[in-house]
């Protein structure tokens, strides 16, 4: 298995093919990919290159780290593995948070609260004030 390298400081116009050609001078390239924004397709300014052997990867780091490309200084080093994210609960929610997703604000005020003109229950116009929160009052 080869060695995956992180390549940072890429000019926005660099393509996967150009990145592959740049690293091919250092040895056999298994894959080369410039990372792009999902929505716009524009370069994010970094990418990953996988070299065929560990020795070729070390040679690429030694030769290309700090080199200039398109007026920008390249950063080339060993790619770090992505840390695993903790497993979340049901539908991606892990509990906790404010209001538990049920609106918050308001509440059951009872008759005494209505007479005082605050609290919960129904307001003077007869609208239910429990739950919800936000929106236009009425």
LUMMAR-176649 format. One record per atom (N, C-alpha, C, CB): x, y, z. Coordinates in pm, whole numbers, padded with zeros to 5 digits, always signed. Each point is the difference from the previous one (the first is absolute). Glycine has a CB too. Layout:
// residues N
XYZ...
This chain:
// residues 138
+00084-00119+00000-00084+00119+00000+00088+00125+00000-00183-00125+00122+00136+00227-00190+00076+00124-00012-00015+00089+00122-00027-00013-00245+00081+00132+00232-00003+00098+00107-00079+00120-00046+00222-00080+00089-00322+00120-00010-00084+00114-00036+00063+00128+00054-00207-00146+00000+00211+00248-00087+00058+00129+00036-00105+00110-00007+00223-00078-00086-00213+00171+00179-00081+00121-00002+00078+00106-00077-00114-00057+00223+00044+00127-00313+00063+00106-00077-00082+00127+00021+00092-00164-00174-00037+00263+00243-00070+00125+00027+00064+00116-00075-00066-00087+00224-00004+00199-00227+00051+00119-00066-00012-00008-00152+00155+00030+00190-00252-00108-00238-00018-00012-00145-00072+00122-00056-00005-00250+00021+00052+00302-00134-00074+00109-00066-00136-00052-00047+00218+00109-00074-00318-00023+00067-00136-00044-00035-00012-00064-00137-00080+00179+00144+00172-00147-00237-00013-00052-00136+00061-00139-00020+00003+00234-00076+00063-00292+00177+00064-00131-00013-00107-00109-00006+00204+00083+00124-00185-00176-00220-00094-00111-00019+00061-00130+00051-00100+00115-00200+00019-00220+00204+00048-00132+00041+00113-00047-00091-00229-00055+00090+00214+00077-00220+00100-00043-00098+00133+00073+00022-00185-00047-00166+00179+00177+00192+00122+00078+00025+00068-00044+00129-00100+00193-00122+00021-00223+00224+00055-00047+00127+00068-00135-00020-00178+00124+00128+00115-00212-00205+00057-00131-00031+00134+00016-00072-00231-00100-00014+00235+00189-00086+00122+00022-00077+00112+00058+00087-00140+00037-00205+00107+00051+00297+00099+00061+00089+00068-00107+00085-00134+00212+00006+00057-00305+00049+00055-00103+00088+00059-00117-00077-00166+00067+00172+00130-00084-00299+00055-00108-00081+00150+00015-00019-00219-00020-00117+00271+00142+00129+00144+00023-00010+00075-00064+00118-00046+00215-00123-00027-00247+00230+00063-00057+00120-00019-00152+00008-00037+00217+00117-00043-00274-00205-00025-00144+00003-00138-00033-00054+00153-00020+00196-00193-00102-00172-00128-00050-00051-00116+00049+00089+00118-00203-00096-00213+00272+00034-00114+00056+00073-00120-00094-00014+00084+00237-00037-00137-00284+00149-00117-00088-00002-00128+00080-00020+00120-00162+00150-00129+00279-00086-00117+00087-00017+00035+00143+00039-00155-00195+00045+00082+00289-00103+00019+00141+00032-00135+00068-00012+00241+00000-00083-00279+00074+00187-00130+00065+00000+00008+00136+00067-00113-00223+00003+00063+00325-00073-00014+00134+00057-00139+00006+00062+00159+00109-00172-00167-00068+00297-00129+00006+00069-00076+00124-00046+00095-00122+00201-00225+00104-00226-00083+00108-00054-00122+00024+00088+00077-00056-00231-00129+00180+00225-00124+00034+00070-00114-00079-00064+00086+00233+00058-00176-00286+00023-00110-00080-00053-00095+00082-00086+00018-00147+00199-00051+00264-00153-00100+00082-00071+00053+00068-00124-00109+00036+00216+00232+00019-00207+00052+00082-00110+00097-00074-00091-00030+00196+00146+00092-00303-00096+00098-00073-00078+00136+00067-00004-00185-00085-00135+00203+00195+00210+00128+00070+00004+00098-00072+00092-00118+00218-00046+00246-00204+00016+00105-00061+00080-00003+00056+00142+00140-00033-00206-00112-00055+00303+00009+00043+00140+00144+00034+00039-00199-00143+00054+00292+00130-00150+00138+00038+00025+00087-00110+00058-00084+00224+00034+00030-00347-00028+00082-00112+00045-00046-00127-00070+00038+00110+00224+00043-00213-00212-00034-00128-00061+00079-00111+00062-00056+00115-00212+00040-00235+00156+00069-00118+00050+00061-00076-00117-00157-00016+00198+00278-00034-00176+00070-00080-00100+00044-00128+00068+00079+00206-00130-00103-00318+00064+00047-00128+00053+00111-00051-00089-00227-00052+00100+00343+00037-00040+00116-00053-00073+00002-00152+00015+00132+00216+00038-00068-00284-00133+00001-00146+00000+00082-00061+00113-00030+00011-00245+00139+00054+00282+00084-00054+00108+00030+00108+00104+00103-00165-00161-00063+00118+00276+00036+00091+00109+00122+00085-00038-00093-00165+00167+00189+00103-00237+00121+00072-00039-00032+00113-00098+00134-00211+00035-00223+00184-00131-00039+00103-00096-00074+00115+00071-00016-00176-00181-00064+00141+00279-00072+00103+00077+00099+00089+00074-00198-00154+00025+00300+00094+00037+00102+00078+00071+00077+00090-00096+00020-00184+00170+00007+00133-00290+00072+00079-00100-00086+00119-00045+00124-00207-00077-00254+00186+00063-00091+00107-00041-00008+00108+00107-00133-00164-00135+00127+00125+00261-00004+00097+00110+00129+00082+00000-00148-00153+00137+00262+00085-00150+00130+00069+00001+00014+00098-00117+00100-00200+00113-00151+00161-00230+00016+00083-00119-00102+00113-00010+00093-00200-00113-00219+00174+00152-00107+00096-00029-00046+00084+00118-00071-00158-00170+00102+00119+00293-00041+00081+00116+00074+00134-00006-00045-00209+00141-00030+00319-00146+00059+00133-00006+00023+00049-00142+00105-00048+00215-00130-00038-00315+00018+00041-00139-00110+00097-00041+00110-00221-00053-00080+00307-00045-00098+00098-00047-00079-00059-00117+00149+00191+00074-00279-00166-00072-00088-00042-00110-00104+00109-00020+00037-00248+00049-00037+00309-00165-00097+00106-00028+00008+00117+00097-00147-00173-00095+00267+00203+00143+00018+00111+00093-00033-00034+00144-00049+00149-00187+00020-00277+00215-00032-00042+00136+00100-00105+00047-00245+00050-00038+00269-00053+00167+00095-00094+00059-00074-00128+00039+00146+00191+00083-00101-00305-00135-00065-00128+00030+00036-00052+00139+00002-00051-00243-00098-00013+00304+00021-00072+00125-00026-00147-00031-00067+00201+00149+00168-00285-00135-00014-00142-00030+00047-00077+00122+00033+00036-00249-00122-00118+00303+00038-00087+00110-00092-00121+00005+00088+00196+00129-00055-00288-00040-00077-00123+00012-00143+00032+00045+00211-00129+00055-00308+00069-00125-00140+00023+00035-00031-00071+00131-00063+00022-00243-00011+00046+00328-00041-00058+00128-00135-00068-00017+00129+00177+00129-00151-00289-00063-00131-00067-00013-00110+00086+00062+00113-00225+00005-00231+00217-00063-00114+00077+00049-00048-00065+00130-00068+00070-00236+00057+00007+00346-00048-00059+00125-00146-00041-00013+00163+00140+00129-00197-00253-00069-00137-00047-00006-00088+00086+00089+00078-00234-00047-00197+00265-00004-00094+00079+00076-00078-00093+00093-00019+00172-00187-00017-00123+00306-00078-00085+00090-00137-00031-00059+00122+00099+00196-00169-00218-00167-00131-00043-00050-00108+00085+00065+00083-00236-00036-00175+00286-00044-00109+00081+00054-00123-00087+00021+00089+00205-00116-00184-00152+00189-00123-00072+00030-00097+00000-00116+00031+00060+00236-00155-00081-00207-00107-00012-00097-00005+00120-00094-00128-00135+00165+00131+00110-00294-00008+00102-00105+00103+00111+00016-00241-00052-00018+00357+00019+00073+00105+00099+00009-00009+00091+00121+00009-00009-00243-00108-00011+00329-00011+00084+00120+00053-00079+00117-00200+00123-00092+00276-00057+00177+00056-00070+00114-00063+00049+00131+00213-00031-00127-00329+00092+00118-00069+00046+00119+00049+00136+00044-00032-00235+00069-00021+00284+00039+00042+00129+00052-00048+00114-00086+00197-00110+00098-00146+00227-00073-00038+00116-00078-00109+00079+00070+00063-00120-00207-00105+00228+00147-00099+00087+00059-00138-00033-00052+00171+00179+00025-00267-00191+00062-00139-00017-00038-00033-00136-00057-00004+00239-00041+00101-00327+00027-00020-00135-00051-00076-00002-00131+00003-00082+00234-00003+00189-00309-00063+00003-00131-00150+00014+00003+00185-00136-00075-00243+00169+00188-00145+00009+00008-00048+00144+00020-00003-00231+00091+00076+00325-00139-00047+00138+00001+00052+00083+00114-00197-00081-00110+00192+00033+00232+00040+00083+00113-00097+00116+00018+00240-00063-00037-00213+00155+00122-00081+00119+00027-00144-00038+00031+00147+00133-00151-00221-00044+00204-00140-00026+00032-00013-00100+00112-00062+00050-00235-00044-00122+00238-00024-00099+00103-00142+00014+00050+00243+00000+00065-00284-00089+00022-00137+00003+00052-00003+00092+00121-00047-00234-00084-00017+00345+00071+00000+00099+00107-00116-00016+00096+00114+00152-00154-00225-00204+00110-00117-00014+00088-00078+00130+00010+00122-00175+00130-00237+00173-00063-00090+00116+00006+00061+00122+00067-00187-00160+00005+00263+00141+00102+00055+00115+00072+00098+00077-00090-00027-00123+00219+00104+00052-00297+00096+00065-00088-00072+00080-00108+00166-00183+00044-00279+00132-00092-00074+00072-00103-00058+00130+00053-00055-00218-00108+00007+00217+00228-00057+00123+00059+00108+00106+00018-00174-00136+00117+00295+00091-00087+00109+00096+00020+00053+00052-00134+00060-00117+00214-00096+00053-00324+00043+00046-00132+00135-00051-00044-00133+00198+00043+00184-00299+00024+00126-00060-00044-00005-00147+00037+00129+00218+00027-00022-00290-00061+00004-00143+00030-00025-00079-00125-00078+00043+00233-00013-00135-00231-00024-00084-00117-00149-00007-00023+00209-00134+00042-00257+00017-00074-00143-00018-00024-00044+00078-00122-00037-00035+00243-00071+00109-00232-00055+00077-00111+00020+00148+00025-00169-00180-00047+00197+00255-00059+00014+00144+00017-00137+00067-00009+00234-00009-00096-00238+00140+00099-00128+00071+00002-00082-00021-00126+00106+00169+00145-00042-00200-00256-00072-00021-00124-00045-00146-00016+00131+00186-00102-00098-00268+00199-00044-00139-00004+00093-00093-00075-00227+00085+00015+00348-00040-00046+00096-00085-00069+00081-00079+00101+00012+00163-00192+00010-00289+00161+00079-00085+00087+00146+00044-00005-00159-00193-00036+00221+00215+00152+00138+00048+00004+00098-00110+00038-00086+00224+00060+00042-00348-00047+00091-00105+00042+00087-00045-00117-00164-00074+00173+00295+00053-00145+00091-00054-00101+00028+00101-00110-00084-00228+00049+00148+00180-00150+00025+00084-00117+00113+00096+00020-00235-00020-00055+00208+00135+00104+00102+00102+00010+00032+00054-00139+00095-00110+00205-00044+00226-00214+00034+00059-00129-00125+00030-00082+00219-00123+00004-00204+00169-00123-00114+00029-00086-00067+00130+00039-00033-00243-00034-00079+00271-00030-00072+00125+00022-00105-00019+00108+00040+00069-00238-00040+00017+00336-00099-00010+00108-00137+00040-00047+00178+00046+00166-00280-00092-00097-00122+00040-00057-00118+00009+00079+00090-00088-00176
